[in-house]
Amino acid sequence: MMTDTSDEVLIDAAGGHHNPCDGPARIVSLVPSLTELVCDLGLAQQLVGRTGFCIHPRPVLQAVTKVGGTKDVNLERLRALEPTHIIVNVDENRRECVEEIAGFVPNVIVTHPCAPEDNLSVYRLLGAIFNRHVEAERLAGALEAALAEARAVGAALPREKVLYLIWREPWMTVARGTYIAATLAAVGWDSCPELSEPRYPAFEWDAPWLLDVRRVFLSSEPYRFRERHVEEVVRLSGLPASLIDGEMASWYGSRAIEGLLHLAALRRSLSAE
């Protein structure tokens, strides 16, 4: 069974929804933020595998087998776990790898949230598959409240164009079509440049569109920016710059709730300075 929350169907494998009568699901998640969601849905005991990048919740995941990374999955180790369900993501996992996994895992759940509100369907999808409807609706309610708070802040303050850095050497940022850009936009930060593709463009500091930017953020992931990099960016751009917790802007699943509230508070704080 392939269950897809995106517009693109990657796999068309035979099968059906998990039946609790068949025994407990054996879940492997290849998506760090959705590994956290699985646990928040009360399914930690059924989580048998994860990637090395799946780090939340730390105490729970220490006992869960690692099957490699999001891009380089150890297929033999994965096969040995005999999973009934595997959770993957269009952006984070390689298509060829997922197609190979579909040959021996009965249920492949493909996700592709493109904006924070898309997490509502992800919660409900997993809630339906694993019979966690109550837990899914609890998270959905919390996300709706966080979205309302973020949008209220975004509406109350003037929109501001920002540069969100994800890499150095070369310097790279995010395009408007990314989940990160959509999350920033929820609180009134419009990421630059105003492009949809490429999704993660490299740029030079003399790019004309930088004249519109008013603030720079240096993300904690995937590049681990430090305070010394903030000083470098201020010199290069002449703009206010600060570190930002990448999980708050880029992680979907249940972390999106905390992320939206964090960004709303940060927007308020920076606007008051």
Steps between C-alpha positions, in 0.01 A plus 500: 500500500626844409337786685592841364436847645662672203373576151746252349452125525845346531408138550197289420552194718220254577348470844270684742479687828642332805250284683557496877386137498811412301714584803688816596645704216880496468581856396822638352524875446755646259388857578637658821206730568249224434684262731421752772138510383473120518604520864263787574216292360575238764667255261852492646468133596430413137793701361768245410731706278615856432778699335802637684350847453187406693592648838171596667387385752852402603426268797253296295711472185815374670352150495379520136722347228667737255476406132739760357417852386213657312685466170718192566276233651653166598249279320620174653469636851157637410388168355614315815262713709203359303305827501134503405501878438764749391459878503686701235501851358522633145773753583704307754522148353625384162233370263711203383556392858130524586408298192740225607362503855147462360607161371518354852306736733122453461395857586690807379367834628622786281475852645555841347382791717574825320365744761439480877123450456572183299596336828130471581459238227821325608374468859166364384655266245721332759219510753275312258761244395608416856168554678614808688209728412471665842873578518496633142210734572670625815805596295281650227332725755835616633625569149188701412561716808868548410409592141252756629765653728757513219256658256390755759861613546553502123194717451584742783851584382627628163624221276879478492727347237762268646788282391507154659843340470537122496857460371838664468760445224296544294250723675154349453148602592142377446259571215143616552359157417658326800341398829745730682391801295133420565563476874685832507222659295244397760647758740556765234856425389532473122811309400724624221561450213147490358562176312330160498792314343762393578364419843831567675687755290862602540569874478768768514489797734477745209170353374258789416209347694695534825416872495145407605608290798462651847619216727714186476451172686772235529344160558635238738445235230604353264812721538589563862535878499674660799536851642817557297294445185250761616781755517613397152149540357458842658824609332395358164142623501493806722174364641388384845565128527436232760508127557171312479401150610452315171263248655254780573478599133562176312362207703147393430300244697424589862807728523317743269277600793792615713669643191217735409468626857877549522513698174201712603674590826827568318325727250345700782832523685703615199237755396520656846874556482 
